[in-house]
Amino acid sequence: MNRTFLERVRCMILSVGLPKTLCGEATVTTVYLINRCPSSTIGFKTPIEMWSGKPTDYSILKVFGSLAFVHTRQDKLDPRAIICAFIGYPTGIKGYKLWRVDQGVPNSV
C-alpha cells in the first residue's frame, strides 16, 4: 500500500507542478480519495460506505492542484480574491485546504 500511496502522490504533485514540500498534503488527499473509491474485495462498495453505512457523496471532490480563488475583504481598491491551488480536505471541517500561490502558505477555507 505504501508503494501505491507514493506513486499516486508523485503523480499528483508532478502533474500540476506543485513543490515537493506539499507531499504530506498530497498523501493525506490520496488516502482520502482511496477511501472513497469502490473496491472489488468488498463488493464494489467504498471503505467509507462500509464504515458508515451511508452511500459515498462525490459532489465535494475537486481536482488536486486546481486553481481556486479565495474571497477577501480588503480596501475598495485592493484585490478581492487571492489565487490559490487546491491541496486537500481538512478533517472535521466542511471546506477545502488551499495553498496560497504567491506566498507558498497552506490555508484552510
The first five atom37 places (N, CA, C, CB, O) and aatype in JSON, in Angstrom:
{
  "aatype": [12, 2, 1, 16, 13, 10, 6, 1, 19, 1, 4, 12, 9, 10, 15, 19, 7, 10, 14, 11, 16, 10, 4, 7, 6, 0, 16, 19, 16, 16, 19, 18, 10, 9, 2, 1, 4, 14, 15, 15, 16, 9, 7, 13, 11, 16, 14, 9, 6, 12, 17, 15, 7, 11, 14, 16, 3, 18, 15, 9, 10, 11, 19, 13, 7, 15, 10, 0, 13, 19, 8, 16, 1, 5, 3, 11, 10, 3, 14, 1, 0, 9, 9, 4, 0, 13, 9, 7, 18, 14, 16, 7, 9, 11, 7, 18, 11, 10, 17, 1, 19, 3, 5, 7, 19, 14, 2, 15, 19],
  "atom_mask": [
    [1, 1, 1, 1, 1],
    [1, 1, 1, 1, 1],
    [1, 1, 1, 1, 1],
    [1, 1, 1, 1, 1],
    [1, 1, 1, 1, 1],
    [1, 1, 1, 1, 1],
    [1, 1, 1, 1, 1],
    [1, 1, 1, 1, 1],
    [1, 1, 1, 1, 1],
    [1, 1, 1, 1, 1],
    [1, 1, 1, 1, 1],
    [1, 1, 1, 1, 1],
    [1, 1, 1, 1, 1],
    [1, 1, 1, 1, 1],
    [1, 1, 1, 1, 1],
    [1, 1, 1, 1, 1],
    [1, 1, 1, 0, 1],
    [1, 1, 1, 1, 1],
    [1, 1, 1, 1, 1],
    [1, 1, 1, 1, 1],
    [1, 1, 1, 1, 1],
    [1, 1, 1, 1, 1],
    [1, 1, 1, 1, 1],
    [1, 1, 1, 0, 1],
    [1, 1, 1, 1, 1],
    [1, 1, 1, 1, 1],
    [1, 1, 1, 1, 1],
    [1, 1, 1, 1, 1],
    [1, 1, 1, 1, 1],
    [1, 1, 1, 1, 1],
    [1, 1, 1, 1, 1],
    [1, 1, 1, 1, 1],
    [1, 1, 1, 1, 1],
    [1, 1, 1, 1, 1],
    [1, 1, 1, 1, 1],
    [1, 1, 1, 1, 1],
    [1, 1, 1, 1, 1],
    [1, 1, 1, 1, 1],
    [1, 1, 1, 1, 1],
    [1, 1, 1, 1, 1],
    [1, 1, 1, 1, 1],
    [1, 1, 1, 1, 1],
    [1, 1, 1, 0, 1],
    [1, 1, 1, 1, 1],
    [1, 1, 1, 1, 1],
    [1, 1, 1, 1, 1],
    [1, 1, 1, 1, 1],
    [1, 1, 1, 1, 1],
    [1, 1, 1, 1, 1],
    [1, 1, 1, 1, 1],
    [1, 1, 1, 1, 1],
    [1, 1, 1, 1, 1],
    [1, 1, 1, 0, 1],
    [1, 1, 1, 1, 1],
    [1, 1, 1, 1, 1],
    [1, 1, 1, 1, 1],
    [1, 1, 1, 1, 1],
    [1, 1, 1, 1, 1],
    [1, 1, 1, 1, 1],
    [1, 1, 1, 1, 1],
    [1, 1, 1, 1, 1],
    [1, 1, 1, 1, 1],
    [1, 1, 1, 1, 1],
    [1, 1, 1, 1, 1],
    [1, 1, 1, 0, 1],
    [1, 1, 1, 1, 1],
    [1, 1, 1, 1, 1],
    [1, 1, 1, 1, 1],
    [1, 1, 1, 1, 1],
    [1, 1, 1, 1, 1],
    [1, 1, 1, 1, 1],
    [1, 1, 1, 1, 1],
    [1, 1, 1, 1, 1],
    [1, 1, 1, 1, 1],
    [1, 1, 1, 1, 1],
    [1, 1, 1, 1, 1],
    [1, 1, 1, 1, 1],
    [1, 1, 1, 1, 1],
    [1, 1, 1, 1, 1],
    [1, 1, 1, 1, 1],
    [1, 1, 1, 1, 1],
    [1, 1, 1, 1, 1],
    [1, 1, 1, 1, 1],
    [1, 1, 1, 1, 1],
    [1, 1, 1, 1, 1],
    [1, 1, 1, 1, 1],
    [1, 1, 1, 1, 1],
    [1, 1, 1, 0, 1],
    [1, 1, 1, 1, 1],
    [1, 1, 1, 1, 1],
    [1, 1, 1, 1, 1],
    [1, 1, 1, 0, 1],
    [1, 1, 1, 1, 1],
    [1, 1, 1, 1, 1],
    [1, 1, 1, 0, 1],
    [1, 1, 1, 1, 1],
    [1, 1, 1, 1, 1],
    [1, 1, 1, 1, 1],
    [1, 1, 1, 1, 1],
    [1, 1, 1, 1, 1],
    [1, 1, 1, 1, 1],
    [1, 1, 1, 1, 1],
    [1, 1, 1, 1, 1],
    [1, 1, 1, 0, 1],
    [1, 1, 1, 1, 1],
    [1, 1, 1, 1, 1],
    [1, 1, 1, 1, 1],
    [1, 1, 1, 1, 1],
    [1, 1, 1, 1, 1]
  ],
  "atom_positions": [
    [[0.83, -1.19, 0.0], [0.0, 0.0, 0.0], [0.88, 1.26, 0.0], [-0.94, 0.0, 1.22], [0.52, 2.27, -0.6]],
    [[2.03, 1.19, 0.68], [2.92, 2.36, 0.69], [3.37, 2.73, -0.72], [4.14, 2.09, 1.57], [3.47, 3.92, -1.05]],
    [[3.64, 1.73, -1.54], [4.05, 1.99, -2.92], [2.92, 2.65, -3.69], [4.48, 0.69, -3.62], [3.16, 3.57, -4.48]],
    [[1.7, 2.19, -3.47], [0.53, 2.79, -4.13], [0.39, 4.26, -3.74], [-0.75, 2.02, -3.76], [0.16, 5.11, -4.59]],
    [[0.54, 4.53, -2.44], [0.44, 5.92, -1.97], [1.52, 6.78, -2.62], [0.56, 5.99, -0.44], [1.24, 7.86, -3.13]],
    [[2.76, 6.29, -2.59], [3.87, 7.06, -3.13], [3.72, 7.34, -4.62], [5.18, 6.34, -2.88], [3.99, 8.44, -5.08]],
    [[3.27, 6.34, -5.39], [3.08, 6.53, -6.82], [1.99, 7.57, -7.11], [2.72, 5.21, -7.5], [2.14, 8.4, -8.0]],
    [[0.91, 7.51, -6.35], [-0.17, 8.47, -6.57], [0.22, 9.87, -6.14], [-1.42, 8.03, -5.81], [-0.12, 10.85, -6.8]],
    [[0.94, 9.97, -5.03], [1.4, 11.29, -4.56], [2.35, 11.89, -5.59], [2.11, 11.16, -3.18], [2.22, 13.07, -5.93]],
    [[3.3, 11.11, -6.08], [4.25, 11.6, -7.08], [3.51, 12.08, -8.32], [5.26, 10.51, -7.45], [3.83, 13.14, -8.88]],
    [[2.54, 11.32, -8.75], [1.75, 11.66, -9.93], [0.99, 12.98, -9.72], [0.76, 10.53, -10.26], [0.97, 13.84, -10.6]],
    [[0.37, 13.11, -8.56], [-0.43, 14.31, -8.27], [0.44, 15.56, -8.23], [-1.17, 14.14, -6.93], [0.07, 16.59, -8.79]],
    [[1.58, 15.47, -7.57], [2.45, 16.65, -7.43], [3.09, 17.03, -8.75], [3.53, 16.39, -6.38], [3.12, 18.2, -9.11]],
    [[3.61, 16.05, -9.49], [4.29, 16.34, -10.75], [3.33, 16.81, -11.84], [5.04, 15.11, -11.23], [3.71, 17.63, -12.68]],
    [[2.1, 16.3, -11.84], [1.17, 16.66, -12.91], [0.72, 18.12, -12.83], [-0.05, 15.76, -12.85], [0.38, 18.71, -13.86]],
    [[0.73, 18.71, -11.65], [0.28, 20.1, -11.52], [1.42, 21.06, -11.24], [-0.75, 20.22, -10.43], [1.22, 22.27, -11.23]],
    [[2.63, 20.53, -11.01], [3.79, 21.39, -10.83], [3.88, 22.04, -9.46], [0.0, 0.0, 0.0], [4.47, 23.12, -9.34]],
    [[3.32, 21.43, -8.44], [3.42, 21.98, -7.09], [4.74, 21.54, -6.46], [2.23, 21.52, -6.22], [5.33, 20.55, -6.9]],
    [[5.23, 22.26, -5.45], [6.51, 21.89, -4.83], [6.44, 20.58, -4.06], [6.98, 22.99, -3.91], [5.37, 20.18, -3.6]],
    [[7.59, 19.91, -3.92], [7.66, 18.63, -3.22], [7.35, 18.78, -1.73], [9.03, 18.01, -3.4], [7.07, 17.79, -1.06]],
    [[7.41, 19.99, -1.22], [7.12, 20.21, 0.21], [5.66, 19.91, 0.54], [7.45, 21.65, 0.6], [5.31, 19.78, 1.71]],
    [[4.82, 19.81, -0.46], [3.4, 19.5, -0.24], [3.12, 18.0, -0.31], [2.54, 20.23, -1.26], [1.97, 17.6, -0.48]],
    [[4.16, 17.17, -0.18], [3.95, 15.73, -0.28], [3.09, 15.2, 0.87], [5.29, 15.0, -0.29], [2.34, 14.24, 0.67]],
    [[3.16, 15.8, 2.04], [2.31, 15.39, 3.15], [0.84, 15.64, 2.87], [0.0, 0.0, 0.0], [0.0, 14.78, 3.13]],
    [[0.54, 16.81, 2.34], [-0.85, 17.16, 1.98], [-1.35, 16.25, 0.87], [-0.96, 18.64, 1.55], [-2.5, 15.82, 0.87]],
    [[-0.48, 15.97, -0.09], [-0.86, 15.08, -1.2], [-1.11, 13.66, -0.7], [0.22, 15.08, -2.28], [-1.99, 12.97, -1.22]],
    [[-0.35, 13.22, 0.29], [-0.54, 11.88, 0.85], [-1.88, 11.79, 1.57], [0.6, 11.53, 1.82], [-2.61, 10.81, 1.39]],
    [[-2.2, 12.78, 2.37], [-3.49, 12.79, 3.08], [-4.65, 12.82, 2.08], [-3.58, 14.01, 4.04], [-5.65, 12.14, 2.28]],
    [[-4.51, 13.61, 1.02], [-5.54, 13.66, -0.02], [-5.67, 12.33, -0.74], [-5.23, 14.77, -1.02], [-6.78, 11.91, -1.08]],
    [[-4.54, 11.66, -0.99], [-4.57, 10.35, -1.63], [-5.33, 9.34, -0.78], [-3.14, 9.85, -1.88], [-6.15, 8.59, -1.31]],
    [[-5.06, 9.3, 0.52], [-5.77, 8.39, 1.42], [-7.26, 8.73, 1.44], [-5.18, 8.47, 2.84], [-8.1, 7.83, 1.44]],
    [[-7.58, 10.01, 1.45], [-8.98, 10.46, 1.42], [-9.69, 9.91, 0.18], [-9.05, 12.01, 1.45], [-10.81, 9.43, 0.26]],
    [[-9.01, 9.99, -0.97], [-9.61, 9.53, -2.22], [-9.69, 8.01, -2.31], [-8.82, 10.07, -3.4], [-10.67, 7.47, -2.82]],
    [[-8.67, 7.31, -1.81], [-8.69, 5.85, -1.82], [-9.86, 5.33, -0.98], [-7.36, 5.28, -1.3], [-10.5, 4.34, -1.34]],
    [[-10.13, 5.99, 0.14], [-11.25, 5.59, 1.0], [-12.61, 5.83, 0.35], [-11.18, 6.32, 2.32], [-13.63, 5.36, 0.85]],
    [[-12.63, 6.56, -0.74], [-13.89, 6.85, -1.43], [-13.97, 6.18, -2.8], [-14.06, 8.34, -1.59], [-14.86, 6.49, -3.6]],
    [[-13.05, 5.27, -3.08], [-13.05, 4.51, -4.34], [-13.63, 3.12, -4.11], [-11.61, 4.41, -4.92], [-13.31, 2.48, -3.11]],
    [[-14.5, 2.65, -5.01], [-15.05, 1.29, -4.86], [-13.96, 0.23, -4.93], [-16.1, 1.03, -5.95], [-12.98, 0.38, -5.65]],
    [[-14.15, -0.82, -4.18], [-13.19, -1.93, -4.14], [-13.91, -3.24, -4.43], [-12.47, -2.0, -2.77], [-15.0, -3.48, -3.91]],
    [[-13.3, -4.08, -5.27], [-13.91, -5.36, -5.62], [-13.92, -6.32, -4.44], [-13.18, -5.98, -6.8], [-14.76, -7.22, -4.38]],
    [[-12.99, -6.16, -3.5], [-12.93, -7.07, -2.36], [-14.08, -6.89, -1.38], [-11.62, -6.88, -1.63], [-14.37, -7.79, -0.59]],
    [[-14.74, -5.75, -1.42], [-15.88, -5.51, -0.54], [-17.16, -5.29, -1.34], [-15.61, -4.29, 0.37], [-18.03, -4.51, -0.95]],
    [[-17.25, -5.98, -2.46], [-18.47, -5.92, -3.26], [-18.69, -4.61, -3.98], [0.0, 0.0, 0.0], [-19.83, -4.15, -4.11]],
    [[-17.61, -3.99, -4.45], [-17.65, -2.72, -5.17], [-18.31, -1.6, -4.36], [-18.38, -2.9, -6.49], [-18.97, -0.72, -4.92]],
    [[-18.13, -1.67, -3.06], [-18.53, -0.58, -2.18], [-17.26, 0.15, -1.76], [-19.33, -1.1, -0.93], [-16.15, -0.37, -1.92]],
    [[-17.42, 1.34, -1.21], [-16.26, 2.1, -0.76], [-15.99, 1.8, 0.71], [-16.49, 3.61, -0.97], [-16.92, 1.44, 1.44]],
    [[-14.74, 1.95, 1.17], [-14.46, 1.75, 2.59], [-15.28, 2.68, 3.49], [-12.98, 1.97, 2.85], [-15.71, 2.28, 4.57]],
    [[-15.5, 3.91, 3.06], [-16.31, 4.85, 3.84], [-17.75, 4.35, 3.93], [-16.28, 6.26, 3.22], [-18.38, 4.45, 4.99]],
    [[-18.27, 3.81, 2.84], [-19.63, 3.29, 2.83], [-19.75, 2.08, 3.76], [-20.06, 2.9, 1.4], [-20.76, 1.92, 4.45]],
    [[-18.74, 1.23, 3.78], [-18.75, 0.07, 4.67], [-18.67, 0.51, 6.13], [-17.58, -0.88, 4.34], [-19.31, -0.09, 7.0]],
    [[-17.89, 1.55, 6.4], [-17.7, 2.03, 7.76], [-18.94, 2.74, 8.3], [-16.5, 2.96, 7.82], [-19.37, 2.48, 9.42]],
    [[-19.51, 3.64, 7.48], [-20.62, 4.46, 7.96], [-22.0, 3.9, 7.64], [-20.51, 5.83, 7.38], [-22.98, 4.23, 8.31]],
    [[-22.08, 3.05, 6.63], [-23.38, 2.52, 6.22], [-24.16, 3.45, 5.3], [0.0, 0.0, 0.0], [-25.28, 3.13, 4.9]],
    [[-23.58, 4.6, 4.97], [-24.22, 5.58, 4.08], [-23.51, 5.58, 2.74], [-24.2, 7.0, 4.71], [-22.31, 5.32, 2.67]],
    [[-24.24, 5.88, 1.65], [-23.57, 5.96, 0.34], [-22.57, 7.11, 0.29], [-24.61, 6.12, -0.78], [-22.74, 8.12, 0.97]],
    [[-21.54, 6.95, -0.52], [-20.49, 7.96, -0.64], [-20.99, 9.16, -1.43], [-19.25, 7.36, -1.32], [-21.66, 9.02, -2.44]],
    [[-20.65, 10.36, -0.94], [-21.01, 11.61, -1.6], [-19.8, 12.1, -2.4], [-21.48, 12.69, -0.57], [-18.78, 12.47, -1.83]],
    [[-19.93, 12.11, -3.72], [-18.84, 12.53, -4.59], [-18.93, 14.0, -5.01], [-18.8, 11.65, -5.83], [-18.08, 14.47, -5.76]],
    [[-19.92, 14.71, -4.55], [-20.13, 16.09, -5.0], [-19.07, 17.05, -4.46], [-21.5, 16.56, -4.58], [-18.88, 18.13, -5.03]],
    [[-18.37, 16.69, -3.39], [-17.39, 17.61, -2.82], [-15.98, 17.42, -3.39], [-17.35, 17.44, -1.32], [-15.09, 18.2, -3.07]],
    [[-15.78, 16.4, -4.21], [-14.44, 16.12, -4.74], [-14.0, 17.18, -5.74], [-14.42, 14.75, -5.4], [-14.77, 17.63, -6.58]],
    [[-12.73, 17.57, -5.62], [-12.11, 18.54, -6.51], [-10.82, 17.96, -7.06], [-11.85, 19.9, -5.78], [-10.3, 16.98, -6.52]],
    [[-10.29, 18.55, -8.11], [-9.05, 18.1, -8.74], [-7.87, 18.69, -7.97], [-9.0, 18.52, -10.25], [-7.8, 19.9, -7.75]],
    [[-6.94, 17.82, -7.56], [-5.76, 18.25, -6.81], [-4.95, 19.24, -7.65], [-4.88, 17.04, -6.41], [-4.65, 18.99, -8.82]],
    [[-4.6, 20.37, -7.05], [-3.8, 21.39, -7.72], [-4.58, 22.35, -8.58], [0.0, 0.0, 0.0], [-4.0, 23.23, -9.21]],
    [[-5.91, 22.19, -8.64], [-6.7, 23.08, -9.48], [-6.72, 24.49, -8.91], [-8.13, 22.54, -9.63], [-6.55, 24.69, -7.71]],
    [[-6.93, 25.44, -9.77], [-6.94, 26.86, -9.41], [-8.17, 27.18, -8.57], [-6.91, 27.74, -10.66], [-9.27, 26.74, -8.88]],
    [[-7.97, 27.95, -7.49], [-9.07, 28.36, -6.63], [-8.86, 29.82, -6.25], [-9.16, 27.45, -5.35], [-7.73, 30.29, -6.17]],
    [[-9.94, 30.51, -6.04], [-9.89, 31.92, -5.65], [-10.58, 32.07, -4.3], [-10.56, 32.83, -6.72], [-11.72, 31.64, -4.12]],
    [[-9.88, 32.7, -3.36], [-10.42, 32.92, -2.02], [-10.82, 34.38, -1.91], [-9.4, 32.53, -0.92], [-10.01, 35.28, -2.15]],
    [[-12.07, 34.6, -1.54], [-12.58, 35.96, -1.39], [-11.99, 36.59, -0.13], [-14.13, 35.97, -1.33], [-11.98, 35.97, 0.94]],
    [[-11.52, 37.82, -0.25], [-11.0, 38.56, 0.9], [-11.71, 39.9, 1.01], [-9.48, 38.75, 0.78], [-12.16, 40.47, 0.02]],
    [[-11.78, 40.38, 2.22], [-12.37, 41.71, 2.45], [-11.21, 42.68, 2.66], [-13.36, 41.71, 3.69], [-10.53, 42.64, 3.68]],
    [[-11.01, 43.54, 1.71], [-9.92, 44.5, 1.74], [-10.49, 45.89, 1.51], [-8.84, 44.15, 0.66], [-11.7, 46.09, 1.5]],
    [[-9.61, 46.83, 1.33], [-10.0, 48.17, 0.94], [-10.63, 48.12, -0.44], [-8.78, 49.13, 0.96], [-10.4, 47.16, -1.18]],
    [[-11.41, 49.1, -0.8], [-12.15, 49.01, -2.06], [-11.28, 49.0, -3.31], [-13.11, 50.14, -2.15], [-11.77, 48.64, -4.38]],
    [[-10.02, 49.38, -3.21], [-9.14, 49.34, -4.38], [-8.18, 48.16, -4.36], [-8.36, 50.62, -4.46], [-7.41, 47.98, -5.3]],
    [[-8.22, 47.36, -3.31], [-7.38, 46.16, -3.22], [-8.03, 45.0, -3.97], [-7.12, 45.76, -1.75], [-9.23, 45.03, -4.22]],
    [[-7.25, 44.0, -4.33], [-7.83, 42.82, -4.98], [-8.87, 42.15, -4.09], [-6.73, 41.81, -5.36], [-8.73, 42.15, -2.86]],
    [[-9.91, 41.6, -4.69], [-10.99, 40.96, -3.93], [-10.78, 39.47, -3.72], [-12.31, 41.19, -4.63], [-11.53, 38.83, -2.98]],
    [[-9.78, 38.89, -4.37], [-9.55, 37.45, -4.25], [-8.05, 37.16, -4.23], [-10.23, 36.69, -5.4], [-7.24, 37.91, -4.77]],
    [[-7.7, 36.04, -3.6], [-6.33, 35.55, -3.56], [-6.28, 34.28, -4.4], [-5.86, 35.29, -2.07], [-7.16, 33.42, -4.29]],
    [[-5.26, 34.17, -5.24], [-5.13, 32.99, -6.09], [-4.48, 31.87, -5.28], [-4.29, 33.31, -7.37], [-3.42, 32.06, -4.67]],
    [[-5.12, 30.71, -5.29], [-4.64, 29.54, -4.53], [-4.73, 28.29, -5.4], [-5.46, 29.35, -3.23], [-5.31, 28.3, -6.49]],
    [[-4.15, 27.21, -4.88], [-4.25, 25.9, -5.52], [-4.9, 24.96, -4.51], [-2.84, 25.36, -5.99], [-4.57, 25.0, -3.32]],
    [[-5.8, 24.11, -4.97], [-6.47, 23.15, -4.1], [-5.49, 22.03, -3.75], [-7.75, 22.57, -4.8], [-4.88, 21.42, -4.63]],
    [[-5.35, 21.75, -2.42], [-4.42, 20.7, -2.0], [-5.06, 19.65, -1.09], [-3.24, 21.31, -1.29], [-4.37, 18.71, -0.68]],
    [[-6.35, 19.76, -0.76], [-6.93, 18.69, 0.05], [-8.17, 19.08, 0.82], [0.0, 0.0, 0.0], [-8.78, 20.12, 0.59]],
    [[-8.52, 18.19, 1.73], [-9.74, 18.3, 2.52], [-9.38, 18.3, 4.0], [-10.73, 17.15, 2.2], [-8.76, 17.34, 4.47]],
    [[-9.73, 19.34, 4.76], [-9.42, 19.34, 6.19], [-10.3, 18.35, 6.94], [-9.59, 20.75, 6.78], [-11.42, 18.06, 6.51]],
    [[-9.8, 17.83, 8.06], [-10.58, 16.87, 8.84], [-11.5, 17.61, 9.81], [-9.65, 15.91, 9.61], [-11.08, 18.55, 10.5]],
    [[-12.74, 17.17, 9.85], [-13.71, 17.72, 10.79], [-14.29, 19.07, 10.41], [0.0, 0.0, 0.0], [-15.08, 19.64, 11.16]],
    [[-13.91, 19.59, 9.26], [-14.39, 20.91, 8.8], [-14.94, 20.77, 7.4], [-13.25, 21.98, 8.84], [-14.36, 20.08, 6.56]],
    [[-16.07, 21.41, 7.14], [-16.62, 21.41, 5.8], [-15.95, 22.53, 5.01], [-18.17, 21.58, 5.82], [-16.27, 23.7, 5.18]],
    [[-15.02, 22.16, 4.16], [-14.27, 23.15, 3.4], [-13.14, 22.47, 2.63], [0.0, 0.0, 0.0], [-13.18, 21.26, 2.4]],
    [[-12.14, 23.26, 2.25], [-11.03, 22.75, 1.47], [-9.73, 23.34, 1.98], [-11.21, 23.08, -0.01], [-9.72, 24.42, 2.57]],
    [[-8.62, 22.62, 1.77], [-7.29, 23.15, 2.05], [-6.76, 23.75, 0.77], [-6.33, 22.05, 2.62], [-6.8, 23.13, -0.29]],
    [[-6.26, 24.97, 0.88], [-5.72, 25.66, -0.28], [-4.31, 26.11, -0.01], [-6.61, 26.86, -0.65], [-3.95, 26.42, 1.13]],
    [[-3.5, 26.16, -1.05], [-2.12, 26.61, -0.96], [-2.03, 27.95, -1.67], [-1.13, 25.57, -1.57], [-2.32, 28.06, -2.86]],
    [[-1.62, 28.97, -0.92], [-1.53, 30.31, -1.49], [-0.33, 30.38, -2.43], [-1.41, 31.38, -0.37], [0.82, 30.24, -2.01]],
    [[-0.62, 30.59, -3.69], [0.4, 30.5, -4.74], [1.46, 31.59, -4.59], [-0.25, 30.6, -6.11], [2.64, 31.31, -4.77]],
    [[1.07, 32.81, -4.27], [2.03, 33.91, -4.22], [2.96, 33.86, -3.02], [1.29, 35.22, -4.21], [4.08, 34.38, -3.09]],
    [[2.53, 33.24, -1.91], [3.37, 33.19, -0.72], [3.81, 31.78, -0.34], [2.65, 33.8, 0.41], [4.71, 31.6, 0.49]],
    [[3.19, 30.77, -0.94], [3.53, 29.39, -0.62], [3.07, 28.97, 0.76], [0.0, 0.0, 0.0], [3.74, 28.19, 1.43]],
    [[1.91, 29.48, 1.2], [1.41, 29.2, 2.54], [0.12, 28.38, 2.43], [1.17, 30.51, 3.32], [-0.82, 28.83, 1.78]],
    [[0.04, 27.18, 3.06], [-1.22, 26.42, 3.06], [-2.26, 27.08, 3.95], [-0.97, 24.98, 3.53], [-1.94, 27.55, 5.04]],
    [[-3.51, 27.12, 3.5], [-4.63, 27.68, 4.25], [-5.81, 26.75, 4.2], [-5.02, 29.07, 3.72], [-5.97, 26.03, 3.21]],
    [[-6.63, 26.73, 5.23], [-7.89, 26.0, 5.21], [-9.02, 27.0, 5.02], [-8.09, 25.17, 6.52], [-9.1, 27.99, 5.74]],
    [[-9.88, 26.73, 4.04], [-11.0, 27.63, 3.77], [-12.27, 26.82, 3.8], [-10.84, 28.36, 2.42], [-13.35, 27.36, 3.6]]
  ]
}
